[in-house]
Amino acid sequence: MVLFMRIFLTGATGYVGTAVLDAIVRAGHEPLALVRTPETAERVATRGVRPVVGELAAPESWVEVAATCEAIIHTAFEGTRQGVSLDRLTIDGLLDAARRRTEAGAATTLVYTSGIWVLGDTLELADETAPVNPPDLVAWRPSHEQLVLDAASSAVRAAVIRPGIVYGGARGIVADLLKEGGNGLIRIIGTGTNHWPCVYDRDLADLYARVVANPEAQGIYHATDEADERVEDIVEAIAEHSKTRADVRRVPIAEARTKLGPIADALVLDQRVRSPRARTLGWEPTLHSIAGNVARLLEEFRDARAAA
Ligand SMILES: NC(=O)c1ccc[n+]([C@@H]2O[C@H](COP(=O)([O-])OP(=O)(O)OC[C@H]3O[C@@H](n4cnc5c(N)ncnc54)[C@H](OP(=O)(O)O)[C@@H]3O)[C@@H](O)[C@H]2O)c1
């Protein structure tokens, strides 16, 4: 029996969080969405979602509300110099909310969003038991995952979701490639012979919904479409679908590091990843390739940009 839950969601306006919000609304749950401004609050309220106006940096603005919820899903991340310390502060707040519930005799499900880059280069197919070997950009992430996993108890169900590179709509790394294709020049960092583990946004969101709904779900879940696509194949397919065939430029890693910083090393990771634990929840990605779905993804990209 599926239980309808009250769910506190951070990052509800973000790329991952928007998809998760849609999925949990569709599943009949009652989301309470952390938003930063009254304007955003109004926007989510028109969708029948209860906004909680607050800030990751001010846990007092949301911990009490989070403590009234059966499940807490954390997808927010601030892409600034403070991002990592804010994520740590947020985890402390989420654990505080879970502790308050435990003391009141209530159970909690905690879902933390990590990312597949924590695995580093994968020498073999990597499932959820694979050791981590993060590049500098996400060297901090495994300890944050562990803080959440360590909270597991008879009253707390703790799960970590590691999405692959997300595609779909008009946001994220793959949408940037689609945009570059439209502008006639797509850049590949490094040789492009490396494999990216990717996941369609709606499929990813479906995994979050399954994790909260399944009383047995806890621990680490990978979310990847298992297509093992090479970056150069993704880019070629996008270039071919551009109105006039886009040029492709390979940017040497040293140059990319100078221009982009540590994300350059994450973009050249060679990763082939499997998600068997997610599949035990009945999760089955509906899209299995970017290259094979470029026409559809371009249509989604244009629709999402027009709607923004
Ligand atoms: N996108 C991917 O391909 C991908 C892949 C793997 C893992 N992940 C992980 O998934 C998480 C979310 O990524 P994303 O791509 O969805 O990011 P995003 O689109 O930038 O969304 C970030 C969300 O966090 C909120 N936020 C940022 N700072 C905040 C603050 N100080 N207080 C309250 N809310 C704040 C933003 O709210 P505003 O709308 O107010 O800015 C937004 O809703 C990150 O941890 C990321 O590493 C992403």
The ligand as an SDF file (V2000), in Angstrom:
LIG
                    3D

 48 52  0  0  0  0  0  0  0  0999 V2000
   22.0360   18.6970  -12.6800 N   0  0  0  0  0  0  0  0  0  0  0  0
   22.7370   17.5770  -12.7390 C   0  0  0  0  0  0  0  0  0  0  0  0
   23.0840   17.0680  -13.8440 O   0  0  0  0  0  0  0  0  0  0  0  0
   23.1320   16.8660  -11.4720 C   0  0  0  0  0  0  0  0  0  0  0  0
   23.7310   15.5970  -11.5730 C   0  0  0  0  0  0  0  0  0  0  0  0
   24.1190   14.9400  -10.4070 C   0  0  0  0  0  0  0  0  0  0  0  0
   23.9110   15.5310   -9.1730 C   0  0  0  0  0  0  0  0  0  0  0  0
   23.3290   16.7590   -9.1060 N   0  0  0  0  0  0  0  0  0  0  0  0
   23.1560   17.3550   -7.7920 C   0  0  0  0  0  0  0  0  0  0  0  0
   21.7940   17.6710   -7.5800 O   0  0  0  0  0  0  0  0  0  0  0  0
   21.6880   18.8160   -6.7370 C   0  0  0  0  0  0  0  0  0  0  0  0
   20.7960   19.8400   -7.4110 C   0  0  0  0  0  0  0  0  0  0  0  0
   21.3590   20.1850   -8.6480 O   0  0  0  0  0  0  0  0  0  0  0  0
   20.5190   21.0510   -9.7260 P   0  0  0  0  0  0  0  0  0  0  0  0
   21.1640   20.8000  -11.0320 O   0  0  0  0  0  0  0  0  0  0  0  0
   19.0730   20.8000   -9.5560 O   0  0  0  0  0  0  0  0  0  0  0  0
   20.8630   22.5390   -9.2460 O   0  0  0  0  0  0  0  0  0  0  0  0
   20.0750   23.8840   -9.5720 P   0  0  0  0  0  0  0  0  0  0  0  0
   19.2460   23.7670  -10.7940 O   0  0  0  0  0  0  0  0  0  0  0  0
   21.0980   24.9640   -9.5190 O   0  0  0  0  0  0  0  0  0  0  0  0
   19.0740   24.0740   -8.3400 O   0  0  0  0  0  0  0  0  0  0  0  0
   19.5160   24.4460   -7.0850 C   0  0  0  0  0  0  0  0  0  0  0  0
   18.3170   24.6250   -6.1810 C   0  0  0  0  0  0  0  0  0  0  0  0
   18.8130   24.9520   -4.8750 O   0  0  0  0  0  0  0  0  0  0  0  0
   18.1630   26.1460   -4.4290 C   0  0  0  0  0  0  0  0  0  0  0  0
   19.0720   26.8960   -3.5860 N   0  0  0  0  0  0  0  0  0  0  0  0
   20.3370   27.2920   -3.8730 C   0  0  0  0  0  0  0  0  0  0  0  0
   20.8570   27.9680   -2.8380 N   0  0  0  0  0  0  0  0  0  0  0  0
   19.8890   28.0200   -1.8890 C   0  0  0  0  0  0  0  0  0  0  0  0
   19.8300   28.6220   -0.6030 C   0  0  0  0  0  0  0  0  0  0  0  0
   20.8810   29.3040   -0.0880 N   0  0  0  0  0  0  0  0  0  0  0  0
   18.6890   28.4780    0.1110 N   0  0  0  0  0  0  0  0  0  0  0  0
   17.6430   27.8040   -0.4090 C   0  0  0  0  0  0  0  0  0  0  0  0
   17.6380   27.2140   -1.6240 N   0  0  0  0  0  0  0  0  0  0  0  0
   18.7530   27.3320   -2.3620 C   0  0  0  0  0  0  0  0  0  0  0  0
   17.8440   26.9070   -5.7070 C   0  0  0  0  0  0  0  0  0  0  0  0
   16.8490   27.8720   -5.4400 O   0  0  0  0  0  0  0  0  0  0  0  0
   16.6580   29.2020   -6.3360 P   0  0  0  0  0  0  0  0  0  0  0  0
   15.7270   28.8020   -7.4480 O   0  0  0  0  0  0  0  0  0  0  0  0
   16.0850   30.1730   -5.3910 O   0  0  0  0  0  0  0  0  0  0  0  0
   18.0130   29.5980   -6.8360 O   0  0  0  0  0  0  0  0  0  0  0  0
   17.3840   25.7660   -6.5940 C   0  0  0  0  0  0  0  0  0  0  0  0
   16.0630   25.4190   -6.2780 O   0  0  0  0  0  0  0  0  0  0  0  0
   23.1260   19.3050   -6.5020 C   0  0  0  0  0  0  0  0  0  0  0  0
   23.5930   18.7810   -5.2930 O   0  0  0  0  0  0  0  0  0  0  0  0
   23.8840   18.6960   -7.6750 C   0  0  0  0  0  0  0  0  0  0  0  0
   25.2530   18.4940   -7.3940 O   0  0  0  0  0  0  0  0  0  0  0  0
   22.9330   17.4410  -10.2220 C   0  0  0  0  0  0  0  0  0  0  0  0
  1  2  1  0
  2  3  2  0
  2  4  1  0
  4  5  1  0
  4 48  2  0
  5  6  2  0
  6  7  1  0
  7  8  2  0
  8  9  1  0
  8 48  1  0
  9 10  1  0
  9 46  1  0
 10 11  1  0
 11 12  1  0
 11 44  1  0
 12 13  1  0
 13 14  1  0
 14 15  2  0
 14 16  1  0
 14 17  1  0
 17 18  1  0
 18 19  2  0
 18 20  1  0
 18 21  1  0
 21 22  1  0
 22 23  1  0
 23 24  1  0
 23 42  1  0
 24 25  1  0
 25 26  1  0
 25 36  1  0
 26 27  1  0
 26 35  1  0
 27 28  2  0
 28 29  1  0
 29 30  1  0
 29 35  2  0
 30 31  1  0
 30 32  2  0
 32 33  1  0
 33 34  2  0
 34 35  1  0
 36 37  1  0
 36 42  1  0
 37 38  1  0
 38 39  2  0
 38 40  1  0
 38 41  1  0
 42 43  1  0
 44 45  1  0
 44 46  1  0
 46 47  1  0
M  CHG  2   8   1  16  -1
M  END
$$$$
